[in-house]
Amino acid sequence: MLKTRITELLGIRHPILMGGMQWVSLAELVSAVANAGGLGFLTALSHETPDKFAEEIEKTRKLTDQPFGANLTILPTLKPVPYEDYARVIIESGIKYVETAGRNPQAFIPAFKEAGIKVIHKCTSIRHAKKAESIGCDAVTIDGFECAGHPGEDDIPGLILIPRAVDELTVPVVACGGFADGRGLAAALSLGADAIAMGSRFMCTQEAGVHDNVKNKMIESNEQNTALIFRTLHNTARVYRNEVAQKVVDIEATGTATIADVAPLVSGKKGRVVLSDGEMEHGIWTASMAMGIINDVPTCDELVSRIVAQAEERIGKLSAAIA
């Protein structure tokens, strides 16, 4: 068994986390990760209202007696989001682990701390990681450039970013971006991280509530099948390179694109249809370079067990190689 500061902090068996994924990190998947010995985060903003989010928390509790957490992603939006109400639901529900992402979560830290909640903030740069530690976050997830979603604007891959974070921080570091197997877990631990977080790999599991067309497309694809959009808008996002994503890239290449020019293509509602109905060219969806090493659709229990066993084997072989 691999014991780290993260397994101790979160009370879990294995140093494997599933980050919050919009419309994907729901009760069935989060509970399956928990039952497998990892820890997943329900995404608060996957639910239209705080009350519906509270219902999802209770649904998850009926499916597992193991720890799980909640993700609160704080982003600028055209329509006001009642973040304080989602935070209140987290506190009142008794959840003890929160993954924050997006903007600085400082405004929510005092209430979370008073409720005994451990906070892990997701960062894409060392400066943001150090800020997260300074405001009281209990751990930091560091996203390398390989990750799905928003990798930041510095373009630093995990092989550099992870040990840099370990050198600069005293709190535990969770490595994220491009991880999908036990080799990655062993590598992350060797770099000084205390756990890995995976998104795309967990999308390709039996319990993930996404359409089989999406899972099959990810299995058929490789590390070259992602696209970086919003580069010119300084809000870079890594998504699957389908026709819609390519159109966004082409529009941005004109050098004069605004968010209004691409908004009809990147609508969140359209992306949700891709995930739920499998209409692969209806919108965009996030995907990691890890697709290059994702080859099957196991259960979460099979996946987590396999990753841990492979990591332990790899660490054992490296230890035996020392003369």
N, C-alpha and C positions, 0 to 999 in steps of 0.2 A: 504493500500500500504506500502511496506517495503522500507524505504529510508535509504541508507547507504552512506559511502564515495565513494563507487564504483559507485552507481547509479548517484551520483553527478558528479564524475570525468568523466564518460563516457556518461552522458546524456541519460541514459536508464531508462525504467520504473521499471524493476525488477532486483534484484541482482543475475542474472543467466547468466553465460558465457558458450560458447561452445569453448573449446580449439581447436587449429588447429590439424586436423587429416589428415595424408597423404592420398590423393586420395578420401577422404570422405568429407572434408570441402570445398565443391564447391558451386557455385552460388546459386543453388536451396535450399540447406540446410541452408547456411549462411543467405540468405535473409529471409527464413522462421523463423529462430531464431530471426532475427531483427524485423520482423513484429509482432512476439509474445511478444516483449518487452524486450528480452534479447540482448546479443551481441555475435556474432560469428566471427571467424577469418578465412579468406581464407588462405590456405596454399600455399605460394609462390612456394615451390619446388614440388608441385603436377603438375607443368607445366614445360615442357621441356625447354622453353626459357622465358626470361623476357617479350618478346612481347606477348606471349600467356597468361602469367599471367595478363598483362595489359588488354587483351581482357576479361578475367574472371572478373576482377574488374568492367569493364563497363557493362558486362552482369548482375552482381549483382545489379548495380545501377538502371537497368531497372526494377528490381523485387522488390525493396524496396526504400523508402525514409527515412528509419530509419538508425541510425548509425551501421556500421560494421567495422571490422578491418582486419588486415593482420598478418599472422604468418610467421616469418623468423627464421627457425631452422638452427643453424650453427653447422655443424658436420664435422669431418674429413672424407674425401672421397678419393677413389682411383682416380676418375676423378675430376679435378678441377671444382668447381661450381662458377659462376660469382655472388657471393653474393652482391657485390657492385652494379651490374646492377639491381638485384631484389630490393635492397633498393632504388635505383633511381626511379624505377617504382612506388614504394609505395609513395615516396615523390611527384613525379610529378602527380600522380593520385589524390592527395588531401585527401587520407586516413589520419585520425587523431588518429588512435589507432593501436598500433603494439604490438603483443605478440612475444617476442624473447625466444628462447630455445636453449639448447645445450651449446655451448661454450660461454664465456664471450662476451657480445654484445658491449663492451665499444667503439670499433672502429666506431660503427654506431650511438652512442648516440648524438654526436654533430650535425650531419646533421639532425637527427630526431627532436632534440630540436629546431633547427633553423627553421624547417618547422612547428613548433607548434604541433608536434606529441607526444601523451602520450605513454609511453613505460611500458609494464608489462612483467617482466622477470619471466620465469618458473624455479623453483628451487626444489631440493629434499633434501636440507640440510640447516640448519641455517647459516652456514658459507657462503654459496653461496648467500643466501638471503641478508645477511648483506653487502656482496660485491656489490650486485645489487643495494641496496639502496645507497651505498657510491658513485657509479659512475653516479647516477642521475636517476635511474629508478623511475617511478611515483607510481608503485605498484608492488607487488610480488605475483605470484601464487605459493603456496607451495604444492607439490605433496607428499601425504602420500604413504606408501609402498603398499597400496591396489590398486594403480592406474594401468592403462594399459600403455604399452610402457615402458619407462625407469624410474624406481623408485629410481635410485641411488644405492649406495653400503652400506648405513647405516642401512637399514631395519627398519626404524622408522615409525610406523603407524600414521595416521592422528590425532588420539586422543591425542597424545603427541606432534607431530610436529606442529600442528596448533596453540595451545596456546603458545608454545615456540616461534614461529615466531611473534605472536602478542606481546609477552613480550619484544622481542628484537628489533622490528622495529617500526618506526614512520609512515611509508607509509602504505596505505591500504593493507590488506592481503586477497587473494582469496584462498579459501580452495578447494583442488582437490584430487580426489582419493577415489572411492567407493561411490560417491554421485549419487542418482537416484530418490529421492522423497523429499516431503516437510519435512519429519522428519529429513532428512540429512541437509536441508537448515536451519531449526530451530536449529539443533545441532551446525552447523558451526557458526551461528550468536551468539549462546550462548557461544561458545569458543572464541569469539572476532573477528572472520573473518568478512569481509565486503561483501562477496559474495561467491558463489560456482561456480566451473567450472566442466562441465561434458563432457565426450566423448562418452563412450559406450552407455549411455542412449540415446543420440541423434542419434547414429547409428541405434537404433531401433525406428525410426520415419518414417512416410510415405514419408517425403521429402528427406530422406537420400538416395543417389544414390548407395546403395549397394544391392546386390542380396538378394531376399527373403530367400534363403537358409541360408544365414548368419544371418539374423534377426531371423529366426525361431530357428536356432541352439542356439543363445544366449538366447532366451526366454526359451527353453527347459533345458538349463544348469543352474548351480548354482555356488556359490562362490568357489567350489572346482575344477571347470573345467578350471583353468588356469595353466600355467607352467612357470617357471622361466628359461630362457635360457641365455647363455653368462655369467653365473655366474663365471666360471673359467677364463673367458677372462676379468673380471672386467668391464663389460659393460652390466649389468643385464637388461633383458627385460622381461616384463610380457606379455604373448601371450595366445591365446586359446590352450588348451591341445588337439590337434589332433595328428594323427599318426606321422606327420612330426615333430612337436614340441617334441614329445617323443623320436624320433630318435636323435634329437639334444641333449637332456638331456642325453641319453644313451652314445652318443659319448663323451660328456664332462666328464661323469663318469669314463672314462678310465684314466683320470688324465694327459693325454698327448696331448689333442686336441688343435689344432690351428684354427684360423679363416678359413684357407684354407680347413680344414677337414669338416666344416659345411656350408661353403659358398654356395655350390650347393643347399642345402636344404632351406636356408633362403633368397634366392634371392628376392629382392623387386619386380621384375617383376612377379615372381610366386605368391607372396602375392596379387598383384594387380588383378591377374586372379581370385583368390578366391573371392575377393570383387565384381568384375564385372560380373563374369560368374557363381559364386556359386559352383565351383569345390572345395569342402571342404577339400580335401586332396592334393591339388596341391601345397600348400605352407603354410606359417604361416600368422596370422593376430593378431593384438594386441586386447586384451580384458581385462576388469577390473573385480575384484571381485564383482562389482556391479551387475553382471549378476544374483546374488542370489535374487535381488529385482527388476528385470526387467521382467515384465509379459505381456506386450502388445506392440502394434505398433500404437501409437496415432499420430495425427498431432503435429507439434511443438507448435501450439497455444494451443491445448488441454493439452499437456504436461506441458508447462510453467504455464498456468492458474491453473492447478491441483496442481502443486508443490507449487505455491504461496499460494493458498487457504489452502492447508494442513499445510503449515508452519505457516500461520497466526492463524489457528485454534489451532495448538499445542502450539504456544506462548501464546495465550489467555488462554488456560487451565492451563498452568504453572503459569501465572500471577494470575489467580483466586485461585490457590492452596496456595498462600501466606497468612498465617494467620495474 
